[in-house]
């Protein structure tokens, strides 16, 4: 099976992420999902057919581990995209810098419009001071 097709399912992607942390038993993998143990076993079988995981029987338990070499096709594909003139991100760092500058300028203008200018009376004058002399 094609590794891209195998990773098309979110449960299988979650299993790969979990197995990247280290080997696990089927029962441990089932505890992380709201589906049955047989369903997890079917997902693991698909991942094994794609060469992404492998199983080792230890007594009555089956332990699965990630086959990092199975991910090589994915890495190669992503690397080819990087060097092939694939579309670049729509926004560059300078675009975000310009946006940040505009947001700051607009904020200053709004604060200036709502704050009284120096020397101007405020809308709530302070009460007159009593002369105690």
MOTA-V37770 format. One record per pair of residues at least 6 apart in sequence whose C-alpha atoms are under 8 Angstrom apart, sorted by the first residue. I is the first residue (numbers start at 1). J is the second residue. D is the distance in Angstrom with one decimal. If there is no record, write none. Layout:
[[I,J,D] [I,J,D]]
This chain:
[[1,46,7.4] [1,49,5.6] [1,50,4.5] [1,51,8.0] [2,50,5.5] [3,47,7.5] [3,50,5.0] [3,51,7.2] [3,52,7.0] [3,70,7.7] [3,71,7.7] [3,73,7.8] [3,74,7.7] [4,74,7.5] [6,12,7.1] [6,46,6.3] [6,47,5.9] [6,50,6.5] [7,13,5.4] [7,47,7.9] [11,43,7.6] [12,43,6.0] [12,44,7.4] [12,47,7.2] [15,29,7.2] [15,44,7.9] [16,52,7.9] [16,53,7.9] [16,66,6.7] [18,29,7.9] [19,64,7.5] [19,65,5.7] [19,66,5.4] [20,65,7.7] [20,66,6.0] [22,65,6.5] [22,66,7.6] [23,63,6.5] [23,64,5.5] [23,65,4.4] [23,66,7.2] [24,63,5.4] [24,64,5.5] [24,65,6.7] [25,61,6.9] [25,62,5.8] [25,63,4.4] [25,64,6.2] [26,37,7.1] [26,40,7.3] [26,41,7.0] [26,61,7.9] [26,62,6.5] [26,63,6.6] [26,64,7.4] [27,37,6.9] [29,40,7.5] [30,36,6.8] [30,37,5.6] [30,40,6.3] [44,53,7.4] [47,53,5.7] [48,54,5.6] [48,55,7.8] [50,70,7.6] [51,67,6.9] [51,70,5.1] [52,66,6.1] [52,67,5.1] [52,68,7.0] [52,69,7.7] [52,70,4.7] [52,71,6.5] [53,64,6.6] [53,65,5.5] [53,66,4.4] [53,67,4.9] [53,70,7.6] [54,64,5.6] [54,65,5.6] [54,66,6.6] [54,67,6.5] [55,62,6.3] [55,63,5.5] [55,64,4.4] [55,65,6.6] [56,62,5.7] [56,63,5.2] [56,64,6.4] [57,63,6.2] [116,122,6.4]]
